[in-house]
Amino acid sequence: MVEDELLYHEAAIHRRRSSIITTWDTPVAVSTETITDCFVHQLLDGHRKPTDSSPKHFIHHSAIPEDTVMSDKSGEYFHSHAEHSQSRLLSKKQLSDMAFNIRELSKTLSHMKLKLKVQNIFILGKIHDTTVVQLSRTLAEWLLAKNRHYRVYVEDTLEDNSEFDAKSLLAIDPSYERRLKYWDTQLCAKAPQIFDVVIALGGDGTVLYASWLFQRIVPPVLSFAMGSLGFLTKFDFANHQDILTETFDQGFNVNLRVRFEATVMRHVDNGDCVANDVIEEIIGSGAEQVTHNPERDHHILNEVVVDRGPNGTMITLEVFGDNEHFTTVQADGICVATPTGSTAYNLAAGGSLCHPDNPVVLLTAICAHTLSFRPIILPDSIVLRLAVPYDARTNAWASFDGKERVELRAGDYVTISASRFPFPSVLPLEQNTENWIDSISRTLNWNSRQRQKAFNPDAKS
């Protein structure tokens, strides 16, 4: 008897054209078993999975080098691929598998407790906000006094900050000098795996800053709201001691937020262009040539925006999905949002609200010239490309979660796809699934209006 089998079209297995990869002559070797694994996958796969009969579902974790994973049977370490392949280089099948695995992992984690062997604690807050700096000092002092094994990392600029007053803190206990440490952006980029948990003090913008700091591996992020509770800040700092004690001792739930990977592709003027036609270069006959080189990758939590920048007129963009030319857009810009970012710029631009568990990409035009252009919801297995045509009157500008704006000249484009590195957000223990409806009802006053008076048939007209 022949078992059911799912087959992919041969054309879909290797669908990336030469304008997407760095060099055409060098084949891209991608293993779906290892390349699609993110840090959270390694955390689960490297330890014994709890059985259904287990009274409690705990997964213990200690910081391990980025390029190693623990063997489930022997407890020994072995090396995996330290270098990762960008999402834009994955085949259709690999990209679909990666997105599916992240969704399945998120569902699994929503029914489990994650218990970390916490040693290195990362504190993140606005260094220009005096109140937050003082609360960072209070939190650091409490953590150092609570457990002599804790090492607390604060931003390096706080070392000489008078509000934080590191000297008086170190004078409390001699051990604090070796346990109070400082982080900078280079440490976050080179050794993110040393941090067991990130404690964010602020609002949703601080959480986005955590995503910007940790462009690949993201430690679990526990966010305290400094004002009203937002979409990403789930804890009240007034109860921080009880919350952190319960979280570290009993474990916590985690929700994986999908991130996007965006890469700016620069046009290469090598004399082989196809009549300066960006459509022909990307999906036509010119796609067999190397016409673009990639710049730095950006892993974003909210959205990628390509807009007109300082120009006073609208811009023209060519929109591609996989190997198809979708449309030509004339607008102030285009917002490509994650489900998490659906309540941010996407919502202000007229896009749809979207539950963060949905596996989708939201494409919304910003003040489109043609009113028939409506917001589009696309699957997360797609690779979008937003290109500036050669005959465009003005250049465009791209931003990534509102940061690092770069100019796009004629022939340049941005490629956007699902990221291998999701964003793990810590949730309260009593909240197995994120109450997203409560967030939008509370934050946006969703569908709030004065209730109509009841109909009274006996009332005189």
Backbone hydrogen bonds, N-H to C=O, Kabsch-Sander energy under -0.5 kcal/mol:
donor,donor_aa,acceptor,acceptor_aa,energy
7,L,5,E,-0.6
12,A,9,H,-1.4
13,I,9,H,-0.8
13,I,10,E,-0.8
14,H,10,E,-0.9
15,R,12,A,-0.5
18,S,287,A,-1.6
20,I,17,R,-2.0
21,I,17,R,-0.8
29,A,27,P,-0.8
30,V,28,V,-0.6
32,T,30,V,-0.6
34,T,31,S,-0.6
35,I,31,S,-2.3
36,T,31,S,-0.6
37,D,34,T,-1.5
42,Q,38,C,-2.0
43,L,39,F,-2.2
44,L,40,V,-1.8
45,D,41,H,-3.1
46,G,42,Q,-2.0
47,H,44,L,-1.4
54,S,51,T,-1.4
58,F,56,K,-0.9
68,T,65,P,-1.6
69,V,78,F,-1.8
71,S,76,E,-3.1
75,G,71,S,-1.0
78,F,69,V,-1.6
80,S,67,D,-2.1
82,A,80,S,-0.7
89,L,86,Q,-1.8
90,L,87,S,-1.5
92,K,12,A,-1.5
95,L,91,S,-2.8
96,S,92,K,-2.2
97,D,93,K,-2.7
98,M,94,Q,-2.5
99,A,95,L,-2.2
100,F,96,S,-2.5
101,N,97,D,-2.8
102,I,98,M,-2.1
103,R,99,A,-2.0
104,E,100,F,-2.6
105,L,101,N,-2.5
106,S,102,I,-2.3
107,K,103,R,-2.0
108,T,104,E,-2.2
109,L,105,L,-2.7
110,S,106,S,-1.5
111,H,108,T,-1.4
112,M,109,L,-1.6
113,K,57,H,-1.4
114,L,252,F,-3.0
115,K,59,I,-1.1
115,K,113,K,-0.6
116,L,114,L,-0.6
117,K,61,H,-2.3
118,V,116,L,-1.5
121,I,119,Q,-0.7
121,I,151,R,-3.0
122,F,197,V,-2.6
123,I,121,I,-0.5
123,I,153,Y,-2.8
124,L,199,I,-2.8
126,K,201,L,-0.6
127,I,125,G,-0.6
129,D,126,K,-1.1
130,T,128,H,-0.7
133,V,129,D,-2.4
134,Q,130,T,-2.3
135,L,131,T,-2.1
136,S,132,V,-2.4
137,R,133,V,-2.0
138,T,134,Q,-2.2
139,L,135,L,-2.7
140,A,136,S,-2.8
141,E,137,R,-2.5
142,W,138,T,-2.0
143,L,139,L,-2.4
144,L,140,A,-2.4
145,A,141,E,-1.8
146,K,142,W,-1.8
147,N,143,L,-1.6
150,Y,147,N,-1.4
151,R,119,Q,-3.9
152,V,179,R,-2.1
153,Y,121,I,-3.4
153,Y,151,R,-0.5
154,V,152,V,-0.5
154,V,181,K,-2.3
156,D,183,W,-2.2
158,L,155,E,-2.1
159,E,156,D,-1.4
160,D,157,T,-0.5
161,N,158,L,-1.0
165,D,161,N,-2.5
169,L,165,D,-1.4
170,L,166,A,-2.5
171,A,167,K,-1.3
172,I,169,L,-1.1
173,D,169,L,-0.5
176,Y,173,D,-1.5
177,E,174,P,-1.0
178,R,175,S,-0.8
179,R,175,S,-1.0
180,L,176,Y,-2.4
181,K,152,V,-3.2
181,K,179,R,-0.7
183,W,154,V,-2.4
188,C,184,D,-1.8
189,A,185,T,-1.8
190,K,186,Q,-2.5
191,A,187,L,-2.5
194,I,191,A,-1.3
195,F,192,P,-1.3
196,D,120,N,-2.3
197,V,120,N,-1.1
198,V,220,P,-2.9
199,I,122,F,-3.6
200,A,198,V,-0.7
200,A,222,L,-2.4
201,L,124,L,-3.0
202,G,200,A,-0.6
202,G,224,F,-2.3
206,T,203,G,-0.7
207,V,203,G,-1.3
208,L,204,D,-2.2
209,Y,205,G,-1.8
210,A,206,T,-1.7
211,S,207,V,-1.8
212,W,208,L,-2.0
213,L,209,Y,-2.4
214,F,210,A,-2.2
215,Q,213,L,-1.0
221,V,424,P,-2.5
222,L,198,V,-3.4
222,L,220,P,-0.6
223,S,221,V,-0.6
224,F,200,A,-3.4
224,F,222,L,-0.5
225,A,235,F,-3.1
226,M,202,G,-1.4
234,K,223,S,-0.7
234,K,232,L,-0.7
235,F,223,S,-1.4
237,F,225,A,-1.0
237,F,235,F,-0.5
239,N,236,D,-1.6
240,H,237,F,-2.0
243,I,239,N,-2.5
244,L,240,H,-2.7
245,T,241,Q,-2.2
246,E,242,D,-2.3
247,T,243,I,-2.4
248,F,244,L,-2.7
249,D,245,T,-2.1
250,Q,246,E,-2.5
251,G,246,E,-0.5
251,G,247,T,-1.3
252,F,114,L,-1.3
253,N,427,L,-1.0
254,V,109,L,-0.5
255,N,425,S,-2.8
257,R,255,N,-0.7
257,R,423,F,-3.2
258,V,256,L,-0.5
260,F,300,I,-2.3
261,E,417,S,-3.6
262,A,260,F,-0.5
262,A,298,H,-3.1
263,T,415,T,-2.1
264,V,296,R,-0.7
265,M,263,T,-0.5
265,M,413,Y,-3.4
266,R,264,V,-0.6
266,R,293,N,-3.1
268,V,291,T,-3.1
269,D,267,H,-0.6
270,N,268,V,-1.5
275,A,273,C,-1.3
277,D,274,V,-1.3
278,V,276,N,-0.6
281,E,277,D,-2.0
282,I,278,V,-1.8
283,I,279,I,-2.5
284,G,279,I,-0.9
284,G,280,E,-0.6
286,G,280,E,-1.1
287,A,280,E,-0.7
287,A,284,G,-1.6
288,E,285,S,-1.3
289,Q,286,G,-1.8
291,T,289,Q,-1.0
293,N,266,R,-2.4
295,E,264,V,-2.4
298,H,262,A,-2.5
300,I,260,F,-2.7
300,I,298,H,-0.6
304,V,336,V,-2.6
305,V,399,S,-2.1
306,V,334,I,-2.5
307,D,305,V,-0.6
307,D,397,W,-2.9
308,R,332,D,-1.7
311,N,308,R,-1.7
315,I,331,A,-2.8
317,L,329,V,-2.7
318,E,387,A,-2.9
319,V,327,T,-2.8
320,F,318,E,-0.5
320,F,385,R,-2.6
321,G,324,E,-2.3
322,D,383,V,-3.0
324,E,321,G,-1.7
326,F,319,V,-2.3
326,F,324,E,-0.8
327,T,319,V,-1.2
329,V,317,L,-3.2
329,V,327,T,-0.5
331,A,315,I,-1.9
331,A,329,V,-0.5
332,D,366,I,-2.2
333,G,366,I,-0.9
334,I,306,V,-2.6
335,C,364,T,-3.3
336,V,304,V,-3.0
336,V,334,I,-0.5
337,A,335,C,-0.6
337,A,362,L,-2.7
338,T,302,N,-2.7
342,S,339,P,-1.1
343,T,340,T,-0.8
344,A,341,G,-1.7
346,N,341,G,-0.8
347,L,344,A,-0.6
348,A,344,A,-1.8
349,A,345,Y,-2.1
350,G,347,L,-1.4
351,G,346,N,-3.1
358,N,355,H,-2.0
360,V,358,N,-1.7
361,V,378,L,-3.1
362,L,337,A,-2.4
363,L,361,V,-0.6
363,L,376,I,-3.1
364,T,335,C,-2.7
364,T,362,L,-0.6
366,I,333,G,-3.3
367,C,365,A,-0.8
369,H,330,Q,-3.2
370,T,330,Q,-0.5
371,L,369,H,-0.6
373,F,370,T,-1.8
374,R,372,S,-0.7
376,I,363,L,-3.0
378,L,361,V,-3.3
378,L,376,I,-0.5
380,D,359,P,-1.5
382,I,379,P,-1.4
384,L,382,I,-0.5
384,L,416,I,-2.5
385,R,320,F,-2.2
386,L,414,V,-2.3
387,A,318,E,-2.7
387,A,385,R,-0.6
388,V,412,D,-2.7
392,A,389,P,-1.4
396,A,408,L,-2.2
397,W,307,D,-2.7
398,A,406,V,-3.0
399,S,305,V,-2.4
400,F,403,K,-2.4
401,D,303,E,-2.6
401,D,399,S,-0.5
403,K,400,F,-1.3
406,V,398,A,-2.5
408,L,396,A,-3.7
409,R,407,E,-0.6
411,G,388,V,-2.9
412,D,409,R,-2.4
413,Y,265,M,-2.0
414,V,386,L,-2.1
415,T,263,T,-2.5
416,I,384,L,-2.8
417,S,261,E,-2.0
418,A,380,D,-0.6
419,S,259,R,-2.7
423,F,257,R,-3.2
425,S,255,N,-3.0
425,S,423,F,-0.7
426,V,221,V,-2.7
427,L,253,N,-2.7
431,Q,428,P,-1.6
432,N,430,E,-0.7
436,W,434,E,-2.0
439,S,435,N,-1.4
440,I,436,W,-2.2
441,S,437,I,-2.3
442,R,438,D,-2.4
443,T,439,S,-2.9
444,L,440,I,-1.9
445,N,441,S,-0.5
446,W,440,I,-0.9
448,S,445,N,-1.8
459,A,456,N,-1.3
